[in-house]
Amino acid sequence: MGNKKLLHILLGLILLFLINGASSLVYLKVDLTSDKRYTLSETTTNILDQLQNKVFVTVYLEGDFPLEFKKLQDETAQFLEEIQDENDNISFEFENPNSQKEALIKKGMIPSQLTVEEEGKLSEAIIFPYAEIQYGDKTSIVNLLPTTVTVSQESQLQLAIENLEYNFSETLFKISQRKKKSIAYLTGNGQLQDIEVYSFLSKLNDSYNLAKFTLDSVAANPVPTSNRLNAFDALIIAKPTETFSEKEKLSIDQFIMNGGKTLWMIDNVQADQDSLYTSSRILAYPRDLNLTDQLFSYGVRINPILVKDFYAADLRLVTGSSGNQNQYSNLKWVYHPLVSGNPYHPITKKLNQIRLQFVNQIDTLKNSISKTPLLISSPFSKKVGTPSIVELQSIAKEETEADYKDGSQLFGVLLEGNFKSNYKDRTLPFPVKDFKNQSPPNKMVVIADGDIAKNQVARGRPLELNRDKWTNQQFGNKDFLVNTMDYLLDDIGLLELRNRSIDLRFLNKQKAYEERTFWQGINLLVPAILLLLFGAIYTYLEKKRYR
């Protein structure tokens, strides 16, 4: 009998050993979350498969910080474990930033100041929500907290966790690329100067090869100039003020027909805020750039009218004086609409509001091109025909929503499809060897405002595009424009990761504080009661067994 029991025990141990050995050879992971939070997208796995060198990630989310951000730390660690399982070239560690704050700030990691609520009391905390990625001899920084203005700290954390995969995948993709794509910034037609677009272009320069390009030589040498333009992947046209010749238009047209991506930022009305500050009154009138027929052939028309919006950005103006000191106030300026982007498209999803200045209205035309609205006014807008007088003193006029009855107006649109040449069945301004009547599948974005990319300048230095130096308002202009270029040049669907939504459930701090004594008692007493109950039942059964 004893030998039989010993044999059973031995067989059980052998079976456990075999199961344990088999489990070490087979890795099985099941994601049971409804939003598939722990499942990598196909885009991310494709990026990870291309990483040939060692990748080392340092995350500065370690030490004392608010309890809510422990969740961000856990989710970041979970994601890094997921990509490590996919590619064993990846390793990571978490570090406490307290001993190296100055060094991190010099690298561009600006700490975040947070309001923390603990036991019903508010306090301040400083954290460095960044990760640093090293790939070969390259280094890149990942900001783990969104810059989007949110209504609460929980909303900010929600966005941060939703964007984890996109932020890491985008950085890994860009840092591992051997050849960057190239973007031409068009000059020669009165476009915004370098210092006026520095904030936007310097951000692009981190990910792309950027160069200025002029069409001035197209008049004398049209074919070589057009060929040089076609070598770029994308073209930026930012607030031209001088008329385009037919040769210049044909060069742009054939660039598009050969697959080049285009970002148009066009003002079809002459109206400038700087001039208004100087004279307090300006004449807004149509500007003829000779681009109407070309944009029309692609499917849009920018109308020479201004749009006022009841929901607009502020201007800081002198409204009085006290002694020798001027008194300033922030007043709503209806010629600078604050626009919310399309919440369903990755270019504009989860962005701050975008400030436009003296914006025009766009009509879309019926053709085979797909048109996705990106920037739309509020329902409370008003169209202003031109020419018309714009007076700065009108800012003091009291108005209501009822005064703005023209409904939502289109300011920015994404066009996708096979574009037809503006010069199809027309006499060409210069001979083109391989003239194309139609483009391959292509993309462009048209925005009816050139100032969307214009940063302010102070003492000869460019300022941040996303911030107004006078009112301190925060905008999403640079993020929108960078997302736009990323989308236009995105061949792997990377930006689609920004559409991901995750359902997080946060603790109700107020309720937890009010009921903390009750739940502390539950946690203390219930285990003790269960233990005593189990002991009593066990004792009763044992007595009954041997009675």
C-alpha positions as CSV (number, residue, x, y, z in Angstrom):
1,M,0.0,0.0,0.0
2,G,2.8,2.4,0.9
3,N,4.7,1.5,-2.3
4,K,1.5,2.3,-4.3
5,K,1.2,5.8,-2.7
6,L,4.9,6.4,-3.4
7,L,4.5,5.5,-7.0
8,H,1.5,7.9,-7.4
9,I,3.5,10.7,-5.8
10,L,6.5,10.0,-8.1
11,L,4.2,9.9,-11.2
12,G,2.6,13.2,-10.2
13,L,6.0,14.8,-9.8
14,I,7.1,13.6,-13.2
15,L,3.9,14.9,-14.8
16,L,4.4,18.4,-13.1
17,F,8.0,18.4,-14.4
18,L,6.9,17.6,-17.9
19,I,4.1,20.3,-17.9
20,N,6.6,22.9,-16.5
21,G,9.1,22.0,-19.2
22,A,6.5,22.2,-22.0
23,S,5.2,25.6,-20.7
24,S,8.8,27.0,-20.9
25,L,9.0,26.1,-24.5
26,V,5.5,27.4,-25.5
27,Y,4.7,31.1,-25.0
28,L,1.0,31.8,-24.9
29,K,-0.5,35.2,-24.3
30,V,-4.1,36.1,-24.5
31,D,-5.4,39.7,-24.5
32,L,-8.8,39.7,-22.8
33,T,-9.3,43.5,-22.7
34,S,-12.2,44.7,-24.7
35,D,-10.1,47.5,-26.4
36,K,-7.1,45.1,-27.1
37,R,-4.9,47.4,-25.1
38,Y,-2.1,44.8,-24.9
39,T,-2.1,43.8,-28.6
40,L,0.4,45.5,-30.9
41,S,-0.8,46.8,-34.2
42,E,0.5,45.5,-37.5
43,T,2.1,48.8,-38.1
44,T,4.1,48.6,-34.9
45,T,5.2,45.0,-35.5
46,N,6.4,45.9,-39.0
47,I,8.5,48.7,-37.5
48,L,9.9,46.4,-34.8
49,D,10.8,43.8,-37.4
50,Q,13.0,46.3,-39.2
51,L,15.1,47.2,-36.1
52,Q,18.5,45.5,-36.7
53,N,20.6,47.4,-34.1
54,K,20.3,47.4,-30.3
55,V,17.7,49.7,-28.9
56,F,18.0,51.0,-25.3
57,V,15.1,52.9,-23.7
58,T,15.5,54.9,-20.5
59,V,12.2,56.0,-18.9
60,Y,12.3,58.7,-16.3
61,L,9.2,57.6,-14.4
62,E,10.7,56.4,-11.2
63,G,10.6,57.8,-7.7
64,D,8.0,59.7,-5.7
65,F,5.2,61.0,-7.9
66,P,1.3,61.1,-7.8
67,L,-0.4,57.8,-7.5
68,E,-2.3,58.3,-10.8
69,F,1.0,58.5,-12.6
70,K,1.9,55.1,-11.2
71,K,-0.7,53.9,-13.8
72,L,1.3,55.6,-16.6
73,Q,4.4,54.0,-15.3
74,D,2.8,50.5,-15.3
75,E,1.3,51.0,-18.8
76,T,4.6,52.2,-20.1
77,A,6.4,49.2,-18.6
78,Q,3.8,46.9,-20.0
79,F,4.1,48.3,-23.5
80,L,7.9,48.1,-23.4
81,E,7.7,44.4,-22.4
82,E,5.3,43.8,-25.3
83,I,7.8,45.3,-27.9
84,Q,10.7,43.5,-26.2
85,D,8.9,40.2,-26.7
86,E,8.5,41.1,-30.4
87,N,12.2,42.1,-30.8
88,D,14.9,41.0,-28.4
89,N,17.2,43.8,-29.6
90,I,15.2,46.1,-27.3
91,S,16.0,46.6,-23.6
92,F,14.8,49.2,-21.2
93,E,15.1,50.5,-17.6
94,F,13.3,53.0,-15.4
95,E,15.4,55.8,-13.7
96,N,14.8,58.4,-11.1
97,P,15.4,61.8,-12.7
98,N,16.0,63.6,-9.4
99,S,19.8,63.3,-9.5
100,Q,20.1,64.5,-13.1
101,K,17.5,67.2,-13.5
102,E,19.8,69.8,-15.1
103,A,21.2,67.4,-17.6
104,L,17.7,66.3,-18.6
105,I,16.5,69.9,-19.0
106,K,19.5,70.6,-21.3
107,K,18.4,67.7,-23.5
108,G,15.0,69.4,-23.9
109,M,13.0,67.4,-21.2
110,I,11.0,70.2,-19.5
111,P,9.5,68.9,-16.3
112,S,5.8,69.0,-15.7
113,Q,4.2,70.5,-12.6
114,L,1.2,68.7,-11.4
115,T,-1.5,69.3,-8.8
116,V,-1.9,66.3,-6.5
117,E,-4.9,65.5,-4.3
118,E,-4.2,63.2,-1.4
119,E,-6.5,62.7,1.6
120,G,-8.5,65.7,0.5
121,K,-5.5,68.1,0.4
122,L,-3.9,69.6,-2.7
123,S,-0.1,69.8,-3.3
124,E,2.3,70.3,-6.1
125,A,4.6,67.6,-7.7
126,I,7.3,67.8,-10.4
127,I,7.8,64.9,-12.8
128,F,9.8,64.2,-15.9
129,P,7.4,62.3,-18.2
130,Y,10.0,61.4,-20.8
131,A,11.7,58.4,-22.3
132,E,15.0,58.5,-24.1
133,I,15.7,56.1,-27.0
134,Q,19.2,55.2,-28.1
135,Y,19.5,53.4,-31.5
136,G,23.1,53.0,-32.6
137,D,24.6,56.5,-32.5
138,K,21.2,58.2,-32.6
139,T,19.2,59.5,-29.7
140,S,15.6,60.6,-29.6
141,I,13.2,61.8,-26.9
142,V,9.7,60.6,-26.4
143,N,7.3,62.9,-24.5
144,L,4.9,60.7,-22.6
145,L,2.4,63.4,-21.6
146,P,0.3,65.1,-24.3
147,T,0.6,68.9,-24.8
148,T,-3.1,69.0,-25.5
149,V,-5.1,71.2,-23.0
150,T,-7.4,68.8,-21.1
151,V,-10.2,69.4,-18.6
152,S,-8.6,67.2,-15.9
153,Q,-5.5,65.3,-14.9
154,E,-7.4,62.1,-15.6
155,S,-8.1,63.2,-19.2
156,Q,-4.4,64.0,-19.6
157,L,-3.4,60.5,-18.4
158,Q,-6.1,59.0,-20.6
159,L,-4.5,60.7,-23.7
160,A,-1.0,59.8,-22.5
161,I,-1.8,56.1,-22.3
162,E,-3.8,56.0,-25.6
163,N,-0.8,57.6,-27.3
164,L,1.9,55.3,-25.9
165,E,2.0,53.0,-28.9
166,Y,2.0,55.9,-31.4
167,N,4.6,57.9,-29.6
168,F,7.1,55.0,-29.3
169,S,6.4,53.6,-32.7
170,E,6.8,56.9,-34.4
171,T,10.1,57.6,-32.7
172,L,11.4,54.1,-33.4
173,F,10.4,54.4,-37.0
174,K,12.0,57.8,-37.6
175,I,15.2,57.0,-35.6
176,S,15.8,53.8,-37.6
177,Q,15.3,55.3,-41.0
178,R,18.5,55.3,-43.1
179,K,17.1,57.8,-45.6
180,K,14.8,60.6,-44.7
181,K,12.1,61.9,-47.0
182,S,12.6,65.3,-48.4
183,I,10.4,68.4,-48.3
184,A,10.7,71.6,-50.3
185,Y,9.7,74.9,-48.8
186,L,8.6,77.0,-51.8
187,T,10.0,80.6,-52.0
188,G,10.0,83.3,-54.6
189,N,6.3,84.3,-54.6
190,G,6.3,86.4,-51.4
191,Q,5.8,83.5,-49.0
192,L,6.4,83.7,-45.3
193,Q,10.0,84.4,-44.4
194,D,12.2,81.8,-42.7
195,I,12.0,83.4,-39.3
196,E,8.2,83.5,-39.5
197,V,7.9,79.7,-40.1
198,Y,10.9,78.7,-37.9
199,S,8.9,77.0,-35.2
200,F,7.1,74.7,-37.7
201,L,10.0,74.0,-40.0
202,S,12.5,73.3,-37.3
203,K,10.2,70.6,-35.9
204,L,9.8,69.1,-39.4
205,N,13.6,69.2,-39.8
206,D,13.9,66.6,-36.9
207,S,12.3,64.0,-39.1
208,Y,12.8,65.1,-42.7
209,N,15.3,66.6,-45.0
210,L,14.2,70.2,-45.5
211,A,15.3,72.6,-48.2
212,K,14.1,75.9,-49.7
213,F,13.1,75.8,-53.3
214,T,12.4,78.7,-55.7
215,L,10.6,78.7,-59.0
216,D,12.3,81.9,-60.1
217,S,14.5,80.1,-62.6
218,V,11.6,78.3,-64.3
219,A,11.1,81.3,-66.6
220,A,14.6,80.8,-68.2
221,N,15.2,77.1,-67.5
222,P,11.8,75.5,-67.0
223,V,12.7,71.8,-67.6
224,P,15.7,71.5,-65.3
225,T,13.8,73.5,-62.6
226,S,10.8,71.2,-62.9
227,N,13.0,68.1,-62.7
228,R,14.7,69.3,-59.5
229,L,11.4,69.9,-57.9
230,N,10.2,66.4,-58.8
231,A,13.1,65.0,-56.8
232,F,11.3,66.1,-53.5
233,D,8.7,64.0,-51.8
234,A,6.5,66.9,-50.6
235,L,6.1,70.7,-51.2
236,I,5.0,73.4,-48.7
237,I,3.4,76.5,-50.1
238,A,2.9,79.0,-47.2
239,K,1.0,82.3,-47.8
240,P,2.3,83.4,-51.2
241,T,1.5,87.0,-51.9
242,E,2.7,87.3,-55.6
243,T,1.0,85.9,-58.7
244,F,2.2,82.6,-60.0
245,S,3.1,82.4,-63.7
246,E,1.8,79.6,-65.9
247,K,5.2,78.0,-66.0
248,E,5.4,78.0,-62.3
249,K,2.0,76.5,-62.0
250,L,2.8,73.7,-64.6
251,S,5.9,72.8,-62.5
252,I,3.8,72.4,-59.4
253,D,1.1,70.5,-61.4
254,Q,3.6,68.0,-62.8
255,F,5.1,67.6,-59.4
256,I,1.7,66.5,-58.1
257,M,1.1,64.3,-61.2
258,N,4.3,62.5,-60.4
259,G,3.2,61.7,-56.9
260,G,4.5,64.6,-54.9
261,K,2.5,65.5,-51.8
262,T,1.4,69.2,-51.3
263,L,0.5,71.4,-48.4
264,W,-1.3,74.6,-49.6
265,M,-1.7,77.4,-47.1
266,I,-3.3,80.1,-49.2
267,D,-4.8,83.6,-48.4
268,N,-7.1,84.7,-51.2
269,V,-7.8,88.0,-49.3
270,Q,-5.2,90.7,-48.5
271,A,-5.7,91.4,-44.8
272,D,-2.8,91.6,-42.3
273,Q,-3.0,91.8,-38.5
274,D,0.3,93.7,-38.2
275,S,-1.0,96.4,-40.6
276,L,-4.1,96.6,-38.5
277,Y,-2.1,97.2,-35.3
278,T,-0.3,100.1,-37.1
279,S,-3.2,101.9,-38.6
280,S,-6.2,100.5,-36.6
281,R,-8.1,100.2,-39.9
282,I,-7.3,98.3,-43.1
283,L,-9.0,97.5,-46.4
284,A,-9.5,93.8,-47.0
285,Y,-9.6,93.0,-50.7
286,P,-9.2,89.9,-53.0
287,R,-5.7,88.8,-53.8
288,D,-5.1,87.3,-57.2
289,L,-2.5,84.6,-57.1
290,N,-3.6,83.0,-60.4
291,L,-4.1,79.6,-58.5
292,T,-8.0,79.4,-58.7
293,D,-8.1,77.3,-61.8
294,Q,-5.4,75.0,-60.6
295,L,-7.0,74.3,-57.2
296,F,-10.4,74.0,-59.0
297,S,-9.0,71.2,-61.2
298,Y,-8.0,69.3,-58.0
299,G,-11.5,69.7,-56.5
300,V,-11.5,72.9,-54.3
301,R,-12.1,76.6,-54.5
302,I,-10.9,79.2,-52.0
303,N,-13.4,82.0,-52.1
304,P,-12.2,85.7,-51.6
305,I,-14.3,86.3,-48.5
306,L,-13.5,86.6,-44.8
307,V,-15.1,84.5,-42.1
308,K,-15.8,85.8,-38.6
309,D,-16.5,83.3,-35.8
310,F,-18.2,84.1,-32.5
311,Y,-15.8,81.6,-30.9
312,A,-12.4,83.2,-31.5
313,A,-9.0,83.9,-30.0
314,D,-8.1,86.9,-27.9
315,L,-6.1,90.0,-28.7
316,R,-4.3,91.9,-26.0
317,L,-5.1,95.6,-26.3
318,V,-4.6,98.8,-24.3
319,T,-8.1,99.5,-22.8
320,G,-7.1,102.3,-20.4
321,S,-4.4,103.8,-18.2
322,S,-3.7,104.4,-14.5
323,G,-1.2,107.1,-13.9
324,N,1.6,106.4,-16.3
325,Q,0.8,102.7,-16.7
326,N,-1.3,101.3,-19.5
327,Q,-4.0,98.9,-18.6
328,Y,-4.4,95.8,-20.9
329,S,-7.3,93.5,-21.5
330,N,-7.7,90.3,-23.5
331,L,-10.6,90.8,-25.9
332,K,-12.2,88.3,-28.3
333,W,-11.3,89.1,-32.0
334,V,-13.8,87.5,-34.3
335,Y,-11.5,87.6,-37.3
336,H,-9.2,85.0,-35.5
337,P,-11.5,81.9,-35.3
338,L,-10.6,79.2,-32.8
339,V,-11.2,76.0,-34.7
340,S,-11.5,72.4,-33.4
341,G,-10.2,69.8,-35.8
342,N,-12.0,66.8,-37.1
343,P,-12.3,64.5,-34.1
344,Y,-12.4,61.3,-36.3
345,H,-9.2,61.9,-38.3
346,P,-5.7,61.1,-37.0
347,I,-4.4,64.4,-38.3
348,T,-6.6,66.4,-36.0
349,K,-7.7,64.0,-33.3
350,K,-6.8,65.0,-29.7
351,L,-5.4,68.4,-30.7
352,N,-5.8,71.8,-29.0
353,Q,-7.9,74.3,-30.8
354,I,-6.2,75.9,-33.9
355,R,-6.0,79.6,-34.3
356,L,-6.7,81.1,-37.8
357,Q,-6.3,84.7,-38.8
358,F,-8.4,86.4,-41.5
359,V,-9.3,83.0,-42.8
360,N,-11.2,82.4,-46.1
361,Q,-13.9,79.9,-46.9
362,I,-13.4,76.8,-49.0
363,D,-15.9,75.2,-51.4
364,T,-15.5,71.5,-52.5
365,L,-16.4,70.5,-56.0
366,K,-17.9,67.3,-57.3
367,N,-15.3,65.0,-58.8
368,S,-13.7,61.6,-58.1
369,I,-11.4,63.0,-55.3
370,S,-12.1,62.0,-51.7
371,K,-12.5,65.1,-49.5
372,T,-12.2,64.9,-45.7
373,P,-12.9,68.1,-43.7
374,L,-10.1,68.9,-41.3
375,L,-10.8,72.4,-40.1
376,I,-14.4,73.8,-39.7
377,S,-15.7,76.9,-38.0
378,S,-18.3,76.7,-35.2
379,P,-21.9,76.9,-36.3
380,F,-21.9,80.6,-35.3
381,S,-20.0,82.2,-38.1
382,K,-20.5,85.1,-40.4
383,K,-19.2,85.6,-44.0
384,V,-17.8,89.0,-44.9
385,G,-17.5,89.9,-48.6
386,T,-14.5,91.8,-49.9
387,P,-13.4,94.5,-50.5
388,S,-14.5,95.6,-47.0
389,I,-13.1,97.8,-44.2
390,V,-11.8,96.0,-41.0
391,E,-11.5,98.3,-38.0
392,L,-9.8,97.3,-34.8
393,Q,-12.3,99.3,-32.7
394,S,-15.0,96.9,-33.8
395,I,-13.5,94.5,-31.2
396,A,-15.5,96.4,-28.5
397,K,-18.8,95.8,-30.2
398,E,-21.1,93.6,-28.2
399,E,-22.5,90.7,-30.2
400,T,-24.3,87.5,-29.5
401,E,-24.5,84.1,-31.2
402,A,-27.7,85.2,-32.9
403,D,-25.7,87.7,-34.9
404,Y,-23.7,84.9,-36.6
405,K,-26.1,82.9,-38.7
406,D,-24.1,81.6,-41.7
407,G,-23.4,78.2,-40.1
408,S,-20.2,76.1,-40.2
409,Q,-17.6,77.0,-42.8
410,L,-14.8,74.8,-44.2
411,F,-11.3,76.1,-43.7
412,G,-9.1,73.1,-44.3
413,V,-9.6,69.9,-46.3
414,L,-7.7,66.7,-47.1
415,L,-7.9,65.6,-50.8
416,E,-7.0,62.0,-51.7
417,G,-7.2,60.2,-55.0
418,N,-6.0,60.4,-58.6
419,F,-5.7,64.1,-59.5
420,K,-6.3,65.3,-63.0
421,S,-3.8,67.8,-64.4
422,N,-4.8,71.4,-64.7
423,Y,-3.1,71.4,-68.1
424,K,-4.9,68.4,-69.6
425,D,-6.0,69.2,-73.2
426,R,-4.4,72.6,-72.9
427,T,-1.4,74.2,-74.6
428,L,1.6,73.8,-72.3
429,P,3.6,76.9,-71.2
430,F,6.8,74.8,-71.9
431,P,7.4,71.4,-73.3
432,V,7.3,68.5,-70.8
433,K,9.0,65.3,-72.0
434,D,6.9,62.9,-69.9
435,F,3.7,65.0,-69.4
436,K,1.2,63.2,-67.2
437,N,-2.6,63.9,-67.4
438,Q,-3.3,62.2,-64.1
439,S,-1.5,61.4,-60.9
440,P,-1.1,58.0,-59.2
441,P,-3.0,57.7,-55.9
442,N,-1.9,60.9,-54.1
443,K,-2.7,63.3,-51.2
444,M,-2.8,67.0,-50.6
445,V,-4.1,69.3,-47.9
446,V,-5.6,72.8,-48.7
447,I,-5.9,75.4,-45.9
448,A,-7.5,78.8,-46.5
449,D,-5.1,80.6,-44.2
450,G,-1.4,81.3,-44.7
451,D,-0.9,82.6,-41.2
452,I,-1.7,79.2,-39.6
453,A,2.0,78.5,-39.9
454,K,3.3,82.0,-38.9
455,N,5.0,82.2,-35.5
456,Q,5.5,85.4,-33.6
457,V,8.9,87.1,-33.5
458,A,10.3,89.0,-30.5
459,R,13.6,90.9,-30.5
460,G,14.6,89.2,-33.8
461,R,14.0,85.7,-32.4
462,P,11.2,83.3,-33.5
463,L,8.7,82.2,-30.8
464,E,6.8,79.0,-30.3
465,L,4.0,78.7,-32.8
466,N,1.6,77.0,-30.4
467,R,1.6,80.0,-27.9
468,D,0.6,83.6,-28.1
469,K,3.2,85.8,-26.4
470,W,0.6,88.5,-25.5
471,T,-2.4,86.5,-24.2
472,N,-0.4,83.3,-23.3
473,Q,-3.1,81.2,-25.0
474,Q,-2.1,77.7,-26.1
475,F,-3.0,76.5,-29.6
476,G,-2.5,73.3,-31.7
477,N,-1.2,74.9,-34.9
478,K,2.2,73.3,-35.0
479,D,1.0,69.9,-33.9
480,F,-1.7,70.1,-36.7
481,L,0.8,71.1,-39.4
482,V,3.4,68.4,-38.3
483,N,0.6,65.8,-38.2
484,T,-0.4,66.9,-41.7
485,M,3.0,66.4,-43.2
486,D,3.4,63.1,-41.3
487,Y,0.1,61.9,-42.8
488,L,1.0,63.1,-46.3
489,L,4.3,61.2,-46.2
490,D,3.1,58.3,-44.2
491,D,3.4,55.1,-46.3
492,I,2.8,52.6,-43.4
493,G,-0.3,54.0,-41.7
494,L,1.7,55.1,-38.6
495,L,-0.6,58.1,-37.9
496,E,-3.6,55.8,-37.7
497,L,-2.4,54.7,-34.3
498,R,-3.5,58.1,-33.0
499,N,-7.1,57.0,-33.5
500,R,-6.7,54.3,-30.8
501,S,-9.0,54.7,-27.7
502,I,-8.6,53.0,-24.4
503,D,-11.2,52.8,-21.6
504,L,-9.5,53.7,-18.3
505,R,-11.3,53.7,-15.0
506,F,-10.0,56.1,-12.4
507,L,-10.7,56.1,-8.7
508,N,-13.2,58.7,-7.4
509,K,-10.8,60.7,-5.1
510,Q,-13.6,62.5,-3.2
511,K,-15.6,59.4,-2.6
512,A,-12.5,57.4,-1.6
513,Y,-11.5,60.1,0.9
514,E,-15.0,60.3,2.4
515,E,-15.4,56.5,2.7
516,R,-11.8,55.6,3.5
517,T,-12.5,54.6,7.2
518,F,-15.3,52.2,6.1
519,W,-13.1,50.5,3.5
520,Q,-10.1,50.4,5.8
521,G,-12.3,48.6,8.3
522,I,-13.5,46.2,5.7
523,N,-10.0,45.3,4.5
524,L,-8.9,44.8,8.1
525,L,-11.9,42.8,9.5
526,V,-13.1,40.7,6.6
527,P,-9.9,38.6,6.3
528,A,-9.8,38.1,10.0
529,I,-13.5,37.0,10.1
530,L,-13.1,34.7,7.2
531,L,-10.0,33.1,8.8
532,L,-11.9,32.6,12.1
533,L,-14.9,31.1,10.2
534,F,-12.7,28.8,8.3
535,G,-10.9,27.6,11.5
536,A,-14.3,27.0,13.3
537,I,-15.7,25.0,10.4
538,Y,-12.5,23.0,10.1
539,T,-12.5,22.3,13.9
540,Y,-16.1,21.2,13.8
541,L,-15.6,18.9,10.9
542,E,-12.5,17.3,12.5
543,K,-14.4,16.7,15.8
544,K,-17.3,15.2,13.9
545,R,-15.0,12.9,11.9
546,Y,-13.3,11.4,15.0
547,R,-16.4,11.4,17.2
